[in-house]
Amino acid sequence: MTKNPTLLLSGLPGAERILAGLLDYSRNRPTIDACLVRIARRRLARAGLLDPAPHGDDGAELELYAYLAHEGARAHSRYNALLRELASFEHALDHRLAGRV
């Protein structure tokens, strides 16, 4: 695993959320940010930020939606916004890993 995820992720869109999620995930805390880390697990493992899972992390999207719904109204809008932010993060991470950023 990468020794300094903060350095690797610095300046990427949504990095703060992913860093918080990595911490929550490592401590088995069920949070929105940990769900996002689970959704992005393959890319994060490729970046050296997580150990590869022996199988997929099915259900993270449903769990994320359930957390948002439990928090109140507009779960669908927040869910879509978080997934767009995650896609932007993943795209930026891919570019950084390829040496383009």
Sequence and secondary structure as in RCSB ss.txt:
>XXXX:A:sequence
MTKNPTLLLSGLPGAERILAGLLDYSRNRPTIDACLVRIARRRLARAGLLDPAPHGDDGAELELYAYLAHEGARA
HSRYNALLRELASFEHALDHRLAGRV
>XXXX:A:secstr
  S HHHHHTTSTTHHHHHHHHHHHHTT   HHHHHHHHTHHHHHHTTSS   SS  TTHHHHHHHHHHHH S H
HHHHHHHHHHHHHHHHHHHHHHTT  
